[in-house]
Amino acid sequence: MDIDKIFQSPVHVKIITFFHENQASIDTPRGVSTWIGEERAKVKPALEDLVNAKILVAHRTTSTTGYSYTCEEKLISKIAKILKKRKLA
């Protein structure tokens, strides 16, 4: 899933915005769905899309998966610009 397509999905945008604003956080699908006010059934596949796009990192254990924001500065900068444009639109 390319970055432009990702930003067409409201759930993906909410997740990206949450992690962009809380870059040190690691959270589970349940936690993320609570924070952004979306159903876990919608959040879980979106989280995996964002892992595949390298926007999030999955920290997998046997019992659960925690997700965190990328540390890649170029990608963070690109996302910041996209989010800023969206707020101005």
C-alpha positions, 0 to 999 in steps of 0.5 A: 500500500503506497503512502498516498493511498494510506492517507485516503483512509480515515482509520490509517490517518488517525493511527498515523496522527496518533503515533506522529504526535506520540512518537515514543509510544508503543501500543497494542491494537486494543490500546490504539483503537481506544486512543483513536476511537475506532473498532479494533477490527478496523484498527488491526489490519490498518496497523499491519498495512502501516508496518508494511509501509514502514511507517510503524514497527511491529514488536511481536511477542507470543501473546500480543503485538505492540506497535511503535512509530518509525525512527526513519527521519526522512519518512517522519518528515514526509509524514509531517508535511502531509499531515500539515497540508491536511490540517490546512486544507 
